[in-house]
Amino acid sequence: MPTLTIRNLPDSVHAALRRQAQQDGLSVEAEVRKILTDVCIMDRKPIASLQQLVDQLYHGQKPANVVEHLIQERRLEAKNE
């Protein structure tokens, strides 16, 4: 199994890793392995599912100028207040 060396790790990050490892009942090394595994091998299906849902909501046509419309709407509301 490969070995990874991390140089110049800030003390604050190391301290946070130590605290997290202690909370999880793991060594710092095991905690880092867990974090790296979770981040690198996370399931990407939820992202694809969310995109599919957005596409269905907008029937494949994504809205344009959303921010501009929201600003205009808010300005009208403020004017009428």
N, C-alpha and C positions, 0 to 999 in steps of 0.2 A: 504494500500500500504506500502511495507517495507521501512525502513529508512536506509541510509548508512552513516556512519561516516568515514571520511578519516583523519587519524592522521599523523603528521610529514610531511605535504605537504610543499615542499620547497617554500620559499617566491617568488622566480622567477616564479614558476609554477602558484602560486595563482595570481600573477600580470598578467601573460599571459592570464589566464582564465578571469580575470577582463576586460582586454583590448578586448579580443575576444567577451565576452558577450556584452560589450558596442557597439562594431561594429555591432553585430547582433541585438541590441535592446532588449537584454534579461538580466535577473538577472544572477548572477554567478551560482546559483543553477539550473536555467533553461538551461543555457549553458552546464553545466556538464551533465545534463540529456540527452540533445540532443547529445552530444559527445558519451556518453556511449551507447545510443540507436543506433546511427549510426554504431559504432564499433561492438557491440554485435549482432546486427540483420541485418548485411549487407548481401546482396544477394551474394551467393557463386557460382551462375551459371556461371558468366563470367570466373571464374577460370577453371571450368569443361569444358567450351566451348573452352578455350585456349588449354587445354590438348588434347582435341579431335582433334583440328586443327593440333597440333604438331604430334599426332599419324598418322593422315591422310597424312601429308607431308612426313613422313618417313616410310609410309606403315607398321606401327607397329614395325619397327626395329629402335630403337634409335641409333644414331651414337656413335661410341666409339673413344676414344683418340682424341677428337676434339681439345683440348688445345695443345697437342703435335704436331698435324698436323699444327696448326696455327703457332706455334713457328718455326717449320721446314720451313714452307713457308716463314715466315718473315726473317729467317736467309739466305735463298737462295736469297731473294730480296736484302737484305743488302749486300751480297757478290757480287752481280751483279751490285751494284750501283757504 
